[in-house]
Amino acid sequence: LSDHSDALGRMVSAHPSSGNLFYLRILLKHRPGATSFEDLRTIDSILHDDFKSACIALELCEDDGQWITCLNEAVEISKAYSIRCLFCNIVLHCHPMQPAKIFDQFKDAMSDDFLHKQRNILNLSDDQKRLLSNNDLLFAINDLFSQQGKSNADFGINMPDEKLAVSEN
């Protein structure tokens, strides 16, 4: 290298699972001349909350449409357990942009078997049955993630309510 190089250093690579670091790296590569973190996150005069949303605004990252389409197809032909497994595989290995949002969109399909189990309990209201089945879903998803050393919280998904499970069983 010559003494007149404009390069100050070298950027290390970052895996999509490294979260904010990954999106910061993308922005640094595509926004030369940025003077601050806020400048990096400002796209078309809009300050985005995080580096990820700035990347999406610049269309540097895909949205989660492909994963939503995949799960929609699975809902048509698969049982709840298989949909849960597919969801966890997508989250763990495909690094969707908004896993919690996808979870919310498909939680009814993923908890259908739990809700069916709760329907046999006669002394609970429909709201209580839905609450219990959603908590069972959170346990099931967390169990699947834990097989890979992760938890719901790692992906912005609520953790199950331990008290609810103990008090209702």
C-alpha positions in Angstrom: 0.0 0.0 0.0 1.2 3.5 -0.7 1.3 6.2 1.9 -1.4 8.1 0.0 -4.2 5.5 0.5 -7.6 6.8 1.5 -8.3 3.5 3.4 -8.3 3.8 7.1 -8.7 0.2 7.9 -10.4 -3.0 7.0 -14.0 -4.0 7.8 -14.4 -7.4 9.3 -17.2 -9.6 7.9 -20.4 -10.0 9.9 -22.9 -12.9 9.7 -26.6 -12.0 9.5 -27.1 -13.6 12.9 -24.9 -10.9 14.4 -27.8 -8.5 14.2 -27.1 -4.8 14.4 -23.4 -5.3 13.5 -24.4 -6.9 10.3 -26.7 -4.1 9.3 -24.2 -1.4 10.3 -21.6 -3.0 8.1 -24.0 -3.0 5.1 -24.7 0.7 5.7 -21.0 1.5 6.0 -20.3 -0.1 2.7 -23.2 1.6 0.9 -23.2 5.1 2.5 -19.7 6.6 2.0 -19.2 9.9 3.7 -21.6 9.4 6.6 -20.5 11.4 9.5 -22.4 9.7 12.4 -24.5 6.8 13.3 -27.6 9.0 13.0 -26.4 10.0 9.5 -26.1 6.4 8.6 -29.7 5.8 9.8 -31.1 8.8 8.0 -32.6 7.9 4.7 -34.5 10.5 2.6 -34.6 12.8 5.6 -36.1 10.1 7.8 -34.2 9.0 10.9 -34.8 5.3 11.3 -34.8 3.6 14.7 -32.1 1.1 13.8 -29.6 0.1 11.2 -31.9 -2.8 10.0 -34.8 -0.5 9.1 -32.4 1.9 7.3 -31.1 -1.0 5.2 -34.7 -2.0 4.4 -35.5 1.6 3.4 -32.5 1.6 1.1 -33.6 -1.7 -0.3 -30.3 -3.3 0.7 -32.0 -6.2 2.4 -35.0 -8.2 1.3 -38.2 -8.1 3.2 -39.7 -11.3 4.7 -42.1 -11.9 1.9 -40.5 -15.1 0.8 -40.7 -16.6 4.3 -44.3 -15.5 4.7 -45.2 -17.1 1.4 -43.5 -20.3 2.5 -45.4 -20.4 5.8 -48.7 -19.6 4.1 -48.2 -22.6 1.8 -47.3 -24.7 4.8 -50.5 -23.6 6.6 -52.5 -25.0 3.7 -51.0 -28.5 3.8 -49.3 -29.0 7.2 -50.3 -29.6 10.8 -49.4 -27.1 13.6 -46.3 -29.0 14.7 -44.8 -29.0 11.2 -45.5 -25.3 10.8 -43.7 -24.6 14.2 -40.7 -26.6 13.0 -40.6 -24.7 9.7 -40.9 -21.4 11.4 -38.0 -22.2 13.7 -35.9 -23.4 10.8 -36.6 -20.2 8.9 -35.7 -18.1 12.0 -32.6 -20.0 12.9 -31.1 -20.5 9.4 -32.6 -17.9 7.1 -32.3 -14.8 9.3 -35.6 -13.1 8.5 -35.8 -9.4 9.1 -38.7 -9.4 11.6 -39.1 -12.9 13.2 -41.4 -11.6 15.9 -43.8 -10.1 13.3 -43.8 -13.4 11.4 -44.5 -15.2 14.6 -47.5 -13.0 15.3 -48.8 -13.5 11.8 -48.7 -17.3 12.1 -49.3 -17.9 15.8 -52.8 -19.1 15.3 -51.8 -21.7 12.8 -48.9 -22.8 14.9 -51.0 -23.2 18.1 -54.1 -24.8 16.5 -53.3 -28.2 18.1 -52.9 -26.6 21.5 -56.2 -24.7 21.2 -57.9 -28.0 20.2 -56.5 -29.6 23.4 -57.7 -26.6 25.5 -61.3 -26.9 24.1 -61.8 -30.1 26.1 -61.4 -28.1 29.4 -65.0 -27.0 30.0 -64.5 -24.6 32.9 -62.4 -22.1 30.9 -63.6 -19.2 28.8 -62.6 -18.9 25.1 -60.1 -16.1 26.1 -58.5 -18.3 28.8 -58.2 -21.2 26.3 -56.6 -18.9 23.7 -54.2 -17.5 26.4 -53.2 -21.0 27.5 -52.7 -22.3 23.9 -50.6 -19.2 23.1 -48.5 -19.9 26.1 -48.1 -23.5 25.1 -46.9 -22.3 21.7 -44.3 -20.1 23.3 -43.0 -23.1 25.3 -42.9 -25.2 22.2 -41.1 -22.6 20.1 -38.7 -21.9 22.9 -38.0 -25.7 23.2 -37.2 -25.9 19.5 -34.9 -22.9 19.7 -33.2 -24.2 22.8 -32.0 -27.3 20.8 -29.8 -24.8 18.9 -28.7 -22.9 22.0 -31.2 -20.0 21.4 -34.4 -18.8 23.0 -37.5 -16.9 22.0 -35.9 -13.7 23.5 -33.0 -13.9 21.0 -35.5 -13.2 18.2 -37.8 -10.7 19.9 -40.5 -13.3 20.7 -42.0 -13.4 24.1 -40.9 -16.0 26.6 -43.6 -18.3 27.9 -45.2 -17.5 31.3 -43.9 -20.2 33.7 -46.5 -19.3 36.3 -49.4 -19.6 33.8 -48.3 -23.1 32.9 -47.8 -24.2 36.5 -51.0 -22.8 37.8 -53.2 -24.2 35.0 -51.8 -27.7 34.8 
